[in-house]
Each structure stands twice: as structure tokens, then as C-alpha cells.
């Protein structure tokens, strides 16, 4: 994680669940939902749901990013 910007480090720190952290890290590294699902051995639906949870947690802690400024996670 040392290669991630400070903002991402702070965002990862609020994710208490290790699975959520893993999904977020893989997403921030540029992997898409299909790749993340393959690495974790789960369904794409599982990954998408975890990404939704991550976005909700981050939105509660920080205001959502402005339109056109993605959060860095795959859709």
C-alpha cells in the first residue's frame, strides 16, 4: 500500500473489514470487477456489493467526490 496516495491510505484505514480493504486495494490498483472476483474466488455480484459498501462508508466519512472526479474504484 505504500505506493498509494495519502488520501487512499486514509480511506483504507476506515475500512475495518479485511475483505472490504482487499477489494478496495485491488480496485485502487486498477483491477476491474471481473479480475477482483477471480483473485478472491467470489462472484462479480459479491465484488459489486462490497464496492457499494465501501462507497457508502467513504461517503459517510468524506463528502462524495465532485462529478467527474472518480473515487478510484471500478464500477
C-alpha positions as CSV (number, residue, x, y, z in Angstrom):
1,X,0.0,0.0,0.0
2,X,3.0,2.3,0.3
3,X,2.6,3.3,-3.3
4,X,-0.9,4.7,-2.8
5,X,-1.5,8.4,-2.3
6,X,-2.1,9.6,1.3
7,X,-5.8,10.1,0.6
8,X,-6.2,6.5,-0.3
9,X,-4.3,5.4,2.8
10,X,-6.8,7.4,4.9
11,X,-9.7,5.9,3.1
12,X,-8.4,2.3,3.6
13,X,-7.8,3.0,7.3
14,X,-11.6,3.4,7.9
15,X,-12.4,0.1,6.4
16,X,-12.4,-2.3,9.4
17,X,-13.4,-5.4,7.5
18,X,-10.3,-7.1,5.9
19,X,-12.3,-8.2,2.9
20,X,-13.5,-4.7,2.2
21,X,-9.9,-3.5,2.4
22,X,-8.7,-6.1,0.0
23,X,-11.5,-5.3,-2.5
24,X,-10.7,-1.6,-2.2
25,X,-6.9,-2.1,-2.6
26,X,-7.4,-4.3,-5.7
27,X,-9.8,-1.7,-7.2
28,X,-7.4,1.2,-6.4
29,X,-4.7,-0.8,-8.1
30,X,-6.7,-0.6,-11.3
31,X,-8.3,-4.1,-11.4
32,X,-11.9,-4.4,-12.7
33,X,-14.7,-6.3,-11.0
34,X,-14.1,-9.4,-13.1
35,X,-10.4,-9.5,-12.1
36,X,-11.1,-8.8,-8.4
37,X,-13.7,-11.6,-8.4
38,X,-11.3,-14.0,-9.9
39,X,-8.5,-13.2,-7.5
40,X,-10.8,-13.5,-4.4
41,X,-12.6,-16.6,-5.8
42,X,-16.0,-14.9,-5.4
43,X,-18.8,-13.8,-7.8
44,X,-18.9,-10.4,-9.6
45,X,-22.1,-9.6,-7.7
46,X,-20.2,-10.1,-4.4
47,X,-17.5,-7.7,-5.5
48,X,-20.0,-5.1,-6.7
49,X,-21.9,-5.2,-3.4
50,X,-18.6,-4.8,-1.5
51,X,-17.7,-1.8,-3.7
52,X,-21.2,-0.3,-2.9
53,X,-20.5,-0.8,0.9
54,X,-17.1,0.8,0.5
55,X,-18.5,3.8,-1.3
56,X,-21.2,4.2,1.5
57,X,-18.6,4.1,4.2
58,X,-16.4,6.6,2.4
59,X,-19.4,8.9,1.7
60,X,-20.3,8.9,5.4
61,X,-16.7,9.9,6.3
62,X,-16.0,12.3,3.5
63,X,-18.3,14.2,1.1
64,X,-18.7,12.4,-2.1
65,X,-16.3,13.4,-4.9
66,X,-17.4,16.0,-7.3
67,X,-19.0,14.9,-10.6
68,X,-16.2,13.8,-13.0
69,X,-13.8,13.0,-10.2
70,X,-14.0,9.3,-9.7
71,X,-13.2,7.7,-6.3
72,X,-10.7,5.4,-8.0
73,X,-12.8,2.2,-7.6
74,X,-14.1,0.2,-10.5
75,X,-17.7,0.4,-11.5
